[in-house]
Amino acid sequence: MKTIVIGALGVLCAAELTMAKRAASAAGEKHAPQDHIEITAQAVSWSPVLPSDPSGPRITVLAGDPRKPGLYTMRLKLPDGYRSAPHWHPQTEYTTVLSGTLLYGIGDKWDDASMHSLGPGDFLAMTGGTHHYAGARGETIVQVSGIGPTEQVRVK
């Protein structure tokens, strides 16, 4: 098995926290940023999941740090036709589709015929250790929450 850890997460966590602190300061907030984080949809800053693939999936971390213990929330923007090979995560992930269509299947091998389709507002809780694969029909944005640290482990 090969472990894939999304390297951009640390930079994004710091960037999102800095953005939240600036927004709170500009608004004259008296509360510490960890008490309240507000990020409007228009203010979300997306970065490539893999810097070597700037046209591929994009990510933003809204709260927490997926690499560290504790609750995190992030969003992924998947391009039309995106495919994520079979993999699994050690922890349970909670996914809400915000836009587009998320396709997913359970197992170690990609099988178009057994894929499920989720649209805007649909929710999926994937138990840690479940082998799965995913794709997108149309540009798709999903919000993922869980308890870190998390990682993606590819199925061989």
Secondary structure, 3 states (H helix, E strand, C coil): CEEECCCCHHHHHHHHHHHHHHHHHHCCCCCCHHHCCCCCHHHCCCEECCCCCCCCCEEEEEECCCCCCEEEEEEEEECCCCEEEEEECCCCEEEEEEEEEEEEEECCCCCHHHCEEECCCCEEEECCCCCEEEEEEEEEEEEEEEEECCCEEECC
